[in-house]
Amino acid sequence: MQKWEYLFVRLDYFAGDLRPKLANGKELPAQDGGISLHEYANQAGEEGWELVGMNYTPTYGYGFLVFKRPKLEEVSG
């Protein structure tokens, strides 16, 4: 049976744009306000992550991206 792992990324509104802030609860580096949303999504895609959901609440100024990828099976031997 296929198993999955998930990546939850919190977005914050920054200087007129949405920027990734946290990934699975860990703060992302914020050099020059962090990278753009499309740059982050492209980087995640290069690492095998597929964007499967997004939520943004303008009233609060933050939202979330949800990515998933197949979980690698551990080889026992």
Secondary structure, 3 states (H helix, E strand, C coil): CCCEEEEEEEEEEECCEEEEEEECCEECCCHHHCCCHHHHHHHHHHCCCEEEEEEEECCCCEEEEEEEEECCCCCCC
